[in-house]
Amino acid sequence: MSEQLNFDLLTKPALGRDDFFVSPANAITVALIDGWRGWLGGKLLLYGSKGVGKTHLAHVWAAQSGAEIIQAKGLSEANVPILARGSVAVENVPDIAGQAEAEAALFYLHNLVLGEGHRLLLTGRGVPATWGIALPDLASRIAGTHQALLSEPDDALFFAVLTKLFADRQISPRPDVVPYLVDHVDRSFEAAAQIIAHLDQASLAEKRNVTRIFAARMLADLEKIHWGSPLATKWPQNTGRDSNPHGPNRFLKIRFSLPAGPAPDGSDWSYKVL
């Protein structure tokens, strides 16, 4: 029997305003985006962890305001005058930390866009004070920008995110799958994206519908640790925590039951699931 060939096709996420679910976890930030004409100083800084919806909201705002969207790494002194003809969203600002030319270009863009009466949106992971921007003038402008946090999801938002991720991949899970995942997957957008991708690949490979039983088996598969597997790496100490966002179990709500004594290679029995 020939083995089925699976192709890792790119999925195109839905980034419209109607595709962004509003819950108490993000309502204030969404209201700020919708009220962009009244931004203090004409600018807003949107920050949060990976996958919380910064890019989605940047596209929502660009559709509302007619703004251009550019990655911070794509900035140069040459393209600033063209960009500054209208409002601009600059994504992933921390990516240019310490890069003198790119930081200078963003400072130039900041002043020119606002000087022309347009609006400026900045996005990035983590707290802006930790971005490591080296140019003092740019760092001070960022510090003086109104900052809006996109938080990790509550139950309602996480349900909507999982539903959207399935829809982006054109998967129609059984009705009880999403509630099951809400209860069993670690509450983060990164974890949600990884689980849905795993379910997508596995369902294609096995030619199976995504049912609750199938989802439970896939989650169980991700809990397994295999010696020498690239899916598991050493994690010193701290075994058994399931709520630490940077801890070994940050993707799944699980605790490992590890045997007593040292591992076969003499090291500690502590692992991180990637």
C-alpha positions in Angstrom: 0.0 0.0 0.0 1.4 3.4 -0.9 1.8 5.9 1.9 -0.5 9.0 1.7 1.4 12.2 0.9 0.5 15.2 2.9 1.3 18.7 1.8 1.9 21.5 4.4 -0.4 24.0 2.7 -0.3 27.6 3.9 -3.5 28.7 5.6 -4.8 32.2 5.2 -6.2 33.5 8.5 -9.4 35.7 8.4 -8.3 39.1 9.6 -11.5 41.2 9.2 -13.2 43.1 12.0 -16.1 40.6 12.1 -13.5 37.8 12.6 -12.2 39.3 15.8 -14.1 38.1 18.8 -14.6 40.7 21.6 -14.7 39.5 25.2 -14.0 41.2 28.6 -10.3 40.1 28.1 -9.8 42.5 25.1 -12.8 44.8 25.0 -10.9 47.9 26.2 -8.1 47.4 23.6 -10.6 46.8 20.8 -12.5 50.0 21.8 -9.2 51.9 21.5 -8.6 50.5 18.0 -12.2 51.5 17.0 -11.6 54.9 18.4 -8.4 55.6 16.5 -9.4 59.1 15.5 -9.1 60.2 19.2 -5.8 58.6 20.0 -3.7 60.6 22.5 -1.0 62.3 20.5 -2.2 60.5 17.4 -0.5 57.2 18.3 -1.1 53.9 20.1 1.2 51.0 21.1 -0.3 47.6 21.1 1.6 44.8 23.0 1.1 41.3 24.3 2.4 37.8 24.0 2.7 35.8 20.7 -0.5 35.1 18.9 -2.9 37.2 21.1 -4.2 39.1 18.1 -1.9 42.1 17.6 -1.5 41.5 13.8 -5.2 40.9 13.5 -6.1 44.2 15.2 -3.4 46.0 13.1 -5.2 44.8 10.0 -8.6 45.8 11.4 -7.3 49.2 12.1 -5.6 49.5 8.7 -9.0 48.6 7.0 -10.7 51.3 9.0 -8.1 54.1 8.6 -6.5 53.3 5.2 -3.2 52.8 6.9 -0.2 51.0 5.5 1.2 48.0 7.5 5.0 47.4 7.5 7.3 45.2 9.6 9.8 47.1 11.6 12.6 45.3 9.9 11.3 46.6 6.6 11.9 50.2 7.5 14.6 52.3 5.9 15.2 56.0 5.6 14.4 55.8 1.9 10.8 54.5 2.4 9.8 56.7 5.3 8.6 59.7 3.1 6.4 57.4 1.1 4.9 55.7 4.1 4.3 59.0 5.9 1.8 60.1 3.3 -0.8 58.4 5.4 -1.3 56.5 8.6 1.0 53.6 9.3 1.1 50.5 11.5 4.6 49.2 12.3 4.7 45.6 13.5 7.2 43.8 15.7 9.1 46.9 16.9 11.3 44.9 19.3 12.8 43.1 16.2 14.9 46.2 15.4 16.3 46.7 18.9 19.9 47.7 18.7 19.8 48.2 14.9 20.9 51.8 14.6 19.6 52.4 11.0 16.2 50.8 11.6 15.7 52.6 14.9 16.6 55.9 13.3 14.2 55.2 10.4 11.3 54.5 12.9 12.1 57.7 14.8 12.0 59.6 11.5 8.7 57.9 10.6 7.2 58.6 14.0 7.9 62.3 13.7 6.9 62.7 10.0 3.6 60.7 10.3 2.5 62.6 13.3 3.7 65.9 11.9 1.5 65.4 8.9 -1.5 64.8 11.1 -1.8 61.0 10.5 -2.0 58.2 12.9 0.7 55.7 14.0 0.2 52.2 15.5 3.2 50.3 17.0 3.0 46.6 17.9 5.4 44.2 19.7 5.7 41.3 22.1 6.3 41.8 25.8 6.3 44.9 27.9 7.6 47.9 25.9 10.0 48.9 28.7 11.9 45.6 28.0 12.2 46.0 24.2 15.8 47.2 24.4 15.5 50.2 22.0 18.9 51.8 22.0 18.2 55.2 20.4 17.3 57.4 23.3 15.0 59.7 21.3 13.0 56.7 20.0 12.9 55.1 23.4 11.4 58.2 24.9 8.8 58.5 22.1 7.8 54.8 22.7 7.6 55.4 26.5 5.4 58.4 25.9 2.9 56.5 23.7 -0.4 55.3 25.1 0.0 51.5 25.6 -2.7 48.9 25.2 -2.3 45.3 26.4 -3.8 42.4 24.6 -4.2 39.8 27.4 -4.4 36.0 27.2 -7.9 34.8 26.6 -10.8 34.1 29.0 -13.1 31.1 28.4 -15.3 32.9 25.9 -12.4 34.3 23.9 -10.5 31.0 23.9 -13.6 29.2 22.6 -13.8 31.8 19.8 -10.1 31.5 19.0 -10.1 27.8 18.7 -13.2 28.0 16.5 -11.5 30.5 14.3 -8.3 28.5 14.0 -10.3 25.5 12.9 -12.1 27.7 10.3 -8.9 29.1 9.0 -7.8 25.6 8.2 -11.2 24.7 6.8 -11.8 22.0 9.5 -15.3 21.2 10.7 -14.8 19.5 14.1 -17.6 17.7 15.9 -19.6 20.1 18.2 -18.1 18.7 21.4 -14.4 19.1 20.3 -14.0 22.9 21.0 -15.5 22.7 24.5 -13.2 19.7 25.2 -10.1 21.7 24.0 -11.1 24.7 26.1 -11.0 22.5 29.2 -7.9 20.6 28.4 -5.5 22.9 26.5 -3.3 25.5 28.2 -4.9 28.9 28.0 -2.6 30.6 25.5 -2.9 31.5 21.8 0.4 29.8 21.1 -0.8 26.5 22.5 -4.1 26.8 20.6 -2.4 27.3 17.3 0.0 24.3 17.9 -2.8 22.0 18.9 -5.0 22.9 15.9 -2.1 22.4 13.6 -1.4 19.0 15.1 -5.0 18.0 14.7 -5.1 19.2 11.1 -2.0 17.2 10.2 -3.0 14.1 12.0 -6.6 14.1 10.6 -5.2 14.4 7.1 -2.7 11.7 7.6 -5.2 9.3 9.1 -8.2 10.5 7.0 -10.2 10.9 10.1 -12.8 13.5 11.1 -11.9 15.6 14.1 -14.0 14.1 17.0 -13.6 14.4 20.7 -12.1 11.0 21.0 -9.6 11.8 18.2 -8.7 15.1 19.9 -8.2 13.4 23.2 -5.8 10.9 21.6 -3.9 13.7 19.9 -3.5 15.5 23.2 -2.3 12.2 24.8 0.2 11.8 22.0 1.6 15.2 22.8 2.1 14.2 26.4 4.3 11.3 25.6 8.1 11.7 26.0 10.5 9.6 23.9 14.1 9.4 24.6 16.2 10.9 21.8 13.1 12.6 20.2 13.3 16.2 19.0 9.9 16.7 20.6 11.4 16.6 24.1 14.3 18.5 25.6 15.8 18.6 29.1 14.3 21.1 31.5 16.2 21.3 34.8 14.1 20.8 38.0 10.6 22.4 38.3 8.7 19.2 37.3 5.0 19.0 37.9 3.9 22.6 37.3 1.0 23.3 34.9 0.4 27.0 35.3 3.8 28.6 34.8 3.6 30.3 31.3 7.3 29.7 30.8 7.4 26.3 32.5 7.8 22.8 31.1 4.0 22.2 30.8 3.1 25.5 29.3 1.3 24.1 26.2 -0.9 21.5 27.9 -2.7 21.2 31.2 -0.8 18.1 32.3 1.5 16.8 35.0 4.0 14.1 34.4 4.3 11.1 36.7 8.0 10.4 36.5 9.8 7.3 37.9 11.9 7.5 41.0 15.7 7.8 40.7 17.8 9.2 37.9 17.1 8.8 34.2 19.0 6.2 32.2 21.7 8.8 31.3 22.1 9.7 34.9 20.3 13.1 34.6 17.2 14.4 36.3 13.8 13.3 35.0 12.5 16.7 33.9 11.4 17.6 30.5 9.7 20.3 28.5 7.1 19.5 25.8 7.8 21.6 22.8 
